Amino acid sequence: MDVVQSIIIGIVEGITEFIPISSTGHMIIAEKLLGIPENEFTEMFTVAIQLGAILAVVVLYWKKFFDFKNLRFYFKLIIGVVPAIILGLLFSKKIDEMMQSTTVVALAILLGGIVLIFIDKLFKHPQIDSEKQVSLKNSFTIGIWQCLAMIPGMSRSAASIIGGMQQKLTRSAAAEFSFFLAVPTMIAATGYKLFKHYQTTGGFTAPEIKLLLIGNAVAFVVALLAIKFFIEFLKKHGFRVWGIYRTIVGIILLILIYTGYIQK
């Protein structure tokens, strides 16, 4: 991977992290199209670069994250991230295997797209329109839903937003809580991947550190713009358009895999 490729992947991550179309799936596809080889660093980079985009949430919602009087907010995030930490540790090898499969990504994008086309019709009567109304039980349940995103291509934001709507959150409230929950989730995932890479390779080279810093910086800047856009778009249009997009992309990917243009 070179600097230009890390910038491109950073842009892809920043745009797609908070949109329910799967940032991991799109990064894997982009890496395949750019001819980036699969190795220990690339696998780690695909996860670690998401931290840059996630930190954009902390900046945009800094009053929420640094209101130390509101301890209940932190408890909600801790409880919400527990399922992902437990399942992530138990199935880390299987998750890594799935991340190497473009077929898994394509199928997850396609199936998730079909769900999103109809999701607005399934949850018509929301009762919770702000984070303050979210209970600890709601948080834990949404955290369980978020675990679906361990399948690359499924989308962490889509899984947790759908989980929020199933818990009777409005679309915008579910999206915002998904953003909040992403912070501890991705800090944990990135920390684990960095530690695992360090254990496997014995450290980071200067070029690797450079690529990580550049990729995360680009993802952070792009995500700042994408978050506001997504919230406003979601309020007006719902999920159907993203479902149609995912369905089309999934079908195209399966055709490209079948014809041998992209490796399985």
N, C-alpha and C positions, 0 to 999 in steps of 0.2 A: 504494500500500500504506500502511495506517495502523498504529498501534501494536497495536491489537487483532488485526489480521490477522497481524502479525509474531509475536505471542504464540502464536496458533493454529498457525501454521506451525512455530514452535519446539517446540511440544508434539508435533506430528506427527513432526518430525524426531527428537526425543529418544526417542520410543517405538519408531520403526521403524528407526533406524540399525543396530542390532545384531541385529534380528530379520530373518530371510531373506525379507522380503516387499517390499523395495525402498523405501528412504526417499525417494529422488529421485522415483520413480513416485508415491508417495503425496502428496508435496509438490506435484507438478505437478497432480494430481487436486484436491487441496485448494484450490490457487490458482484453478483453473478454477471450482470450485463457489462460491468466495468472490467471484468476479468480479474478481480481481486482473488488471489488464492485462499483456500480454506486452511487456516492454521491456528495455533493457540492464540496468537495476538489478535487476529481478525475476529475470532469468536468472543474474546474478551472485549474488544473495541465496540462490537455491536451492542453489548450490554452497557458498558461504562459510559459511552457517549450519551446515553439517555439521561444521565445525571445532569448534564449541562442544561438540557431542555427543562428538566424538573425544577431546577433552581430558579427558573423564570417565575414559577408559581410563588416561591418565597418572596421574590422581589415585588411582584404585583399584589400579593396579599400579605405584605410584611406586617401590617397592623394585627392581622389575625395570628400570624406565627410568632410574633414577639409580644403578645399580650399575656404575660406570665401570671396574671391574676385569674385567667380563664383556664385553670388546670384541666377542666373537664374536656376541653378541646383536645388536649394532648392525650388524655386517656382514650378518647375515641380513636385517635390515629394509632395508638399502640395496640389496642384491641383489634382494630381493623387489619393490621399488618401481620398479626400472629399466624393466621392460616397460611399465608404466602411463605412465611419463613419456615414453618414446619414442613409443608409439602415441598418447598424448594430444596430443602436439605435432604429430604427422603428420596426425591426423584431427580436430583441434579444431573445424573448421568443420562437418564432417559430424555430430559429436557435438552441437553446438549446434542444428543443424537437427532432429535426432531428439528433442531435449528439448522442442521446440515441438509435437511430434506426440503427441496423446493416443492415437491409434491404435497407434503404436509401443509406447507404455507399456502399453496394454491387452494387446496380443499378447505382449509380453515377460513380463508378470505371469502370463498364462495359461500360456504354454509353460513358464516356470520352475516354476509350480505343479505341472504334470504331472510334471516331473522330480523334484521334492521328494517327491511321493507315493511314489515307488518307490526313492528314493535310499538308504534304510536297507538295502534288500535287495541293493543292488549292491556295497556295501563291507562285508563281514561279518567280515573278519579283520584288524582294525587291529593294528599293532605298535608304534606310537609314542604314548606317553601324556603327554609333556611337551615343552615348548619346547626343553629341553636336548638332546633326541634328534633334533631337526630339523636336517638337514644344509643346507649352502649350496645344494646341488642341489635339495633339497625346497623351499627358500625361493623359488628362481627359478621353479620349476615352478608353485608356488602363485601367484606373481606374474603368470604368464602367464594362469592361470585367472581371476584377479581382473580382467583386462582385459575380460572379457565384460560387466562391469558398466558399461562405457562405453555400452552400449545401455540407455537409461533404462527402468526397470521390471524389469530383470534382477536387480538387487540385488548390491551389492558383497560384503556379508557372505555371501550364498548362494553366489556364485561362488567366493569364496576358501575357504569352508568345504568346499564340494564338492571343490575342488582339494586341500585338506588331506586329506580322506578318501581321495581317489584316490591320495595319497601315503602312505597307510596310517596316518594319524593317527586317533586316536579322535575321536568327536564333540566331546567337551569340549575336547580338545587342539586340534582344528582350529578350533573357535570362538574359543578364546583367542588362537591365533596370528593368526586373522583380525582380532581386535581390535588386536593389536600392529601388524600390517602396515597397518592403517587410519591410524595416526598419521602416518607419513611420507607416505603416499599423499594424505591429505586436506590436509596442510600444503602439499604441492606443488600440488595442485589449487586450493586456496584462494588461495595466493600468486599463481598464474598468473591466476586470474579477477580478483583485486583489481588486479593490474598492468594487465591488459587493459582493465578498466573505467576505470582512471585514464588510460590512453592514449587511450581513445575519448572520454571526457567531459571530461578535463582536471582531474579531482579529485572529491572527495566533498563533498556538501552536508551541513550539520549534521543535517537530518532523516534523511538516508541513514545517517549514522554512528550516529544514535540507534536506528534500526530494526535495524541490524546488531548493535549491542551488546545490545539487548533480546532479539532472536531467538536469538543465540548463548548468552546467559545462561540463557534458558528451556530451550533444547535441552540444555545442560550439566547442569542440575539434574534434568531428567526422565530423561536418559540414565544418570545415576548409579543410579537405581532400576531402569531397564530391563535393564541389563547383568546384574546379579545374578539377576534373575528369569529371563532367557533361559538362562543357564548351567544353573540348576537344572531348568528345564522341559525343556531339551534332553536332559539326562542321563536323565530319567524317560520322556519321551514321543517323542523323536526328531523327525523333520521332517514326518511325515505330516500332522499337523494344519495346519501352515503351508502345505503343498502344497494341501490341500483349500481353505483360506481363499483362497489366491492364485487357484486355479482358479475359484472362485465369483466373486471380485471381477473377474477378467478377463472372464468371461462377461457380468456385469452391465455393465461398462464398454463392451463392444462393443455391447450392446443400446442403452445410452444414446447412444452415438455414432451408431448406425444410425438411431435415432429422432430425432436432432437435438437432444437435450437437452444434450449436451456437444459442443463443437466438436472436429472432427478434429485 
